[in-house]
Amino acid sequence: MYRKCGYSLIVAFFVSCLPGNPVLPERLAAPQLSFVDLEIIPDPLRGYRDAVHLKWEFKDNAHPHTYTLLRMLPGDSFPDVFTGSRGIPADSTDFYDDLSGYAFPEAGFDKVVYRITAVDTVGRAGDTSETCTVVLAPQPLFDDFSENDGCLHWESWIRGGVFSQCGIWRDSLPYYWKSEQMLVFPLTDHPAAFTACLPDSLLPLANGRWRYSLNVSANAAVSLLLGEFNVP
């Protein structure tokens, strides 16, 4: 007796579901970056130090996730990220760059170049802004503070008409007192000399250490000197 054996053919279909390309939003447009001024920021080691204050606007309808700043110091080949310049919160509109110990030029002018880009939620950098160039000049020279008349004296060797302003304070910002801005046209081979006298209401100054700042600007170049003097 023969038994007929039946065979069942089982066919398995393997379907591979490959994801399609995700639909990503358009890359973010470039923010508009501008230089505000050289300003003073607290420093845990030195008390205070100078910083480049940058500001930007972003008019794209899309909302960035973060911002990234790029900087090129004299001697660098191209703008690059630096300490604290990556992952700037999306709700920020300005940044204080302390130049990481960069020294002002002793003569001539140095250019520091900045650019900025917005980063979207998937980590893509958008278009990079146009360059924002800060021209740094040699720092002014502090002469002295005269207790007799309550005046500060300083000078600058920047050529042309030089604008300058000074401020003094004791232990905290904002300034306790700030002078009016002055404009001086120095003679050839002479520095621009400045004098700012404190109002009578501040005199005599209390004994101890006082901090001062000297801002100068001329021909689109800027500089800032921070220092201290003592009142015995």
NUVO-709635 format. One record per residue (C-alpha): x, y, z. Coordinates in Angstrom, 2 decimals, m for minus. Each point is the difference from the previous one (the first is absolute). Last residue first. Layout:
<<X, Y, Z>>,
...
END
This chain:
<<45.27, 107.96, 50.45>>,
<<m2.07, m0.07, m3.24>>,
<<1.23, m2.87, m2.09>>,
<<m0.15, m0.47, m3.75>>,
<<m1.20, m2.92, m2.08>>,
<<m0.07, m1.08, m3.63>>,
<<m2.04, m0.83, m3.07>>,
<<0.97, 1.22, m3.48>>,
<<m2.28, m0.14, m3.03>>,
<<0.57, 0.32, m3.73>>,
<<m1.95, 0.78, m3.15>>,
<<0.67, 0.51, m3.70>>,
<<m2.56, 1.47, m2.44>>,
<<2.33, 2.97, m0.70>>,
<<0.23, 0.83, 3.68>>,
<<m1.17, m1.54, 3.26>>,
<<1.13, 0.14, 3.61>>,
<<m1.47, m1.45, 3.18>>,
<<1.79, 0.39, 3.34>>,
<<m1.21, m2.02, 2.99>>,
<<0.75, 0.64, 3.67>>,
<<m0.04, m1.95, 3.24>>,
<<0.40, 1.59, 3.41>>,
<<1.96, m1.42, 2.91>>,
<<m0.13, 1.61, 3.41>>,
<<m0.95, 3.30, 1.60>>,
<<m3.34, 1.54, m0.89>>,
<<0.09, 2.59, m2.75>>,
<<m0.12, 3.62, 1.10>>,
<<m1.95, 0.82, m1.96>>,
<<m2.97, m1.68, m1.63>>,
<<m2.38, 2.99, 0.22>>,
<<2.75, 2.26, m1.34>>,
<<m0.29, m1.69, m3.40>>,
<<2.96, m2.10, m1.11>>,
<<2.42, 1.53, m2.48>>,
<<0.79, m1.63, m3.34>>,
<<3.23, 0.84, m1.80>>,
<<1.08, m1.28, m3.40>>,
<<3.18, 0.29, m2.07>>,
<<0.12, m1.12, m3.64>>,
<<3.65, m0.86, m0.45>>,
<<2.51, 2.27, m1.71>>,
<<2.07, m0.65, m3.13>>,
<<m2.36, 2.16, m2.07>>,
<<m2.48, 1.83, 2.21>>,
<<m2.87, m1.96, 1.47>>,
<<m3.64, 0.49, m1.01>>,
<<m2.01, m0.69, 3.18>>,
<<m3.65, m1.07, 0.39>>,
<<m1.48, m0.62, 3.46>>,
<<m2.78, m2.28, 1.20>>,
<<m1.52, 1.16, 3.27>>,
<<1.39, m1.63, 3.11>>,
<<m1.35, m3.07, 1.78>>,
<<m0.64, m0.40, 3.72>>,
<<m0.93, m2.87, 2.28>>,
<<0.06, m2.18, m3.03>>,
<<m2.31, m2.97, m0.12>>,
<<1.80, m1.95, 1.36>>,
<<1.44, m1.03, 3.34>>,
<<2.75, 0.66, 2.50>>,
<<1.21, 3.56, m0.34>>,
<<m0.76, 1.75, m3.27>>,
<<1.62, 2.28, m2.55>>,
<<m0.82, 0.79, m3.63>>,
<<1.84, 1.59, m2.89>>,
<<m0.94, 1.18, m3.47>>,
<<1.93, 0.52, m3.20>>,
<<m0.46, 1.05, m3.62>>,
<<3.14, 0.52, m2.05>>,
<<0.19, 2.20, m3.10>>,
<<2.90, m1.19, m2.08>>,
<<2.86, m2.25, 1.07>>,
<<m0.22, m2.45, 2.90>>,
<<2.69, 0.84, 2.53>>,
<<m2.35, 0.26, 2.97>>,
<<0.22, 1.92, 3.26>>,
<<m1.14, m0.05, 3.62>>,
<<m0.74, 2.36, 2.89>>,
<<m2.58, m0.48, 2.75>>,
<<m1.11, 3.02, 2.01>>,
<<m0.96, 0.47, 3.66>>,
<<1.70, 3.42, 0.25>>,
<<2.55, m0.67, 2.73>>,
<<m0.47, m3.76, 0.00>>,
<<1.43, m0.21, m3.50>>,
<<m0.57, m3.34, m1.68>>,
<<2.83, m1.03, m2.24>>,
<<1.41, m0.56, m3.47>>,
<<m2.02, m2.87, m1.47>>,
<<1.14, m0.96, m3.49>>,
<<m2.57, m0.89, m2.67>>,
<<m0.02, m3.49, m1.47>>,
<<1.25, m0.60, m3.51>>,
<<m2.81, m0.37, m2.56>>,
<<m2.39, m2.88, m0.69>>,
<<m2.08, m0.17, m3.19>>,
<<m3.07, m2.20, 0.41>>,
<<m1.20, m1.67, m3.19>>,
<<m3.43, m1.56, m0.44>>,
<<0.06, m2.45, m2.88>>,
<<m3.19, m0.85, m1.86>>,
<<m2.09, m2.64, 1.68>>,
<<0.31, m3.73, m0.52>>,
<<m2.91, m1.88, m1.53>>,
<<m1.51, m2.69, 2.16>>,
<<1.75, m2.53, 2.21>>,
<<m1.75, m3.33, 0.22>>,
<<m0.43, m1.52, 3.44>>,
<<m3.43, m1.58, m0.43>>,
<<m1.71, 2.81, 1.96>>,
<<1.56, 2.74, m2.15>>,
<<3.35, 1.80, 0.42>>,
<<0.31, 3.74, m0.69>>,
<<3.33, 1.34, m1.30>>,
<<2.27, 2.82, 1.10>>,
<<3.08, 1.78, m1.34>>,
<<2.73, 1.97, 1.76>>,
<<3.26, 1.60, m1.14>>,
<<2.57, 1.56, 2.34>>,
<<2.16, 2.60, m1.71>>,
<<3.17, 1.41, 1.50>>,
<<1.19, 3.60, m0.30>>,
<<3.35, 1.74, 0.12>>,
<<2.17, m0.04, 3.09>>,
<<m0.05, m1.85, 3.32>>,
<<m2.87, m2.16, m1.20>>,
<<m2.58, m1.04, 2.63>>,
<<0.74, m3.30, 1.72>>,
<<m2.25, m3.07, m0.32>>,
<<m0.61, m1.64, 3.37>>,
<<m3.02, m2.01, m1.10>>,
<<m1.48, 2.76, m2.18>>,
<<m2.59, 0.75, 2.75>>,
<<m2.80, m0.52, m2.51>>,
<<m3.32, 1.30, 1.30>>,
<<m2.98, m1.36, m1.97>>,
<<m3.34, 1.40, m1.18>>,
<<m3.48, m1.03, m1.16>>,
<<m0.55, m3.11, 2.09>>,
<<m3.34, m1.83, m0.16>>,
<<1.48, m2.80, m2.09>>,
<<2.59, m0.84, 2.63>>,
<<3.69, 0.16, m1.06>>,
<<1.04, m3.58, m0.75>>,
<<3.50, 0.81, m1.24>>,
<<1.83, 3.26, 0.77>>,
<<0.93, m0.80, 3.60>>,
<<3.68, m0.53, m0.75>>,
<<0.71, 0.46, m3.70>>,
<<m1.53, m0.99, m3.33>>,
<<1.96, 0.79, m3.16>>,
<<0.60, 2.88, m2.41>>,
<<2.86, m0.64, m2.45>>,
<<3.79, 0.07, m0.19>>,
<<0.65, 1.42, 3.46>>,
<<2.90, 2.44, 0.48>>,
<<m2.19, 2.88, 1.15>>,
<<m3.08, m1.55, 1.62>>,
<<m2.77, m1.68, m1.98>>,
<<m3.26, m0.72, 1.82>>,
<<m3.03, m2.20, m0.68>>,
<<m3.20, 0.11, 2.01>>,
<<m2.48, m2.87, 0.16>>,
<<m3.69, 0.48, 0.74>>,
<<m2.55, m2.41, 1.47>>,
<<m3.34, m1.65, m0.78>>,
<<m1.03, 2.49, m2.65>>,
<<m3.66, 0.97, m0.56>>,
<<m1.27, 0.18, m3.55>>,
<<m1.54, 3.31, m1.09>>,
<<3.47, 1.38, m0.78>>,
<<0.68, 3.49, 1.35>>,
<<2.98, m0.74, 2.21>>,
<<1.72, 3.04, 1.50>>,
<<3.45, 0.12, 1.53>>,
<<2.09, 1.70, 2.68>>,
<<3.69, m0.09, 0.87>>,
<<1.71, 1.52, 3.05>>,
<<3.78, m0.40, m0.13>>,
<<1.27, m0.42, 3.53>>,
<<2.29, 1.78, 2.47>>,
<<0.75, m1.38, 3.43>>,
<<m1.25, 0.27, 3.56>>,
<<0.89, m1.43, 3.41>>,
<<3.18, m1.64, m1.20>>,
<<m0.65, m3.61, 1.01>>,
<<m3.80, m0.29, 0.04>>,
<<m0.34, 2.38, m2.98>>,
<<m2.98, 2.33, m0.23>>,
<<m0.67, 1.55, m3.44>>,
<<0.95, 3.40, m1.39>>,
<<m0.87, 1.21, m3.49>>,
<<1.51, 0.47, m3.43>>,
<<m2.85, 0.99, m2.26>>,
<<m3.07, m1.18, m1.94>>,
<<1.30, m2.03, m2.93>>,
<<m2.58, m1.42, m2.41>>,
<<m1.26, m3.38, m1.20>>,
<<m3.01, m0.62, m2.25>>,
<<m1.17, m3.58, 0.28>>,
<<0.40, m2.25, m3.06>>,
<<m2.98, m1.96, m1.29>>,
<<m0.88, m3.36, 1.42>>,
<<0.14, m3.04, m2.23>>,
<<m3.28, m1.02, m1.47>>,
<<m2.08, m2.38, 2.04>>,
<<0.75, m3.70, m0.21>>,
<<m2.21, m2.61, m1.57>>,
<<1.46, m3.29, 0.99>>,
<<1.31, m2.16, m2.86>>,
<<m2.09, m3.15, m0.17>>,
<<0.35, m2.73, 2.51>>,
<<0.75, m3.45, m1.39>>,
<<m2.64, m2.58, 0.69>>,
<<1.42, m3.35, m1.12>>,
<<m2.72, m2.53, m0.70>>,
<<0.91, m3.60, 0.42>>,
<<m2.46, m2.34, m1.66>>,
<<0.04, m3.54, 1.27>>,
<<m1.10, m2.79, m2.31>>,
<<m1.12, m3.18, 1.59>>,
<<m0.32, m2.84, m2.40>>,
<<m1.98, m2.78, 1.55>>,
<<1.12, m3.47, m0.98>>,
<<m2.35, m2.91, m0.13>>,
<<1.13, m3.56, 0.53>>,
<<m1.97, m2.64, m1.71>>,
<<m0.01, m3.12, 2.06>>,
<<0.55, m3.25, m1.91>>,
<<m1.45, m3.22, 1.00>>,
END
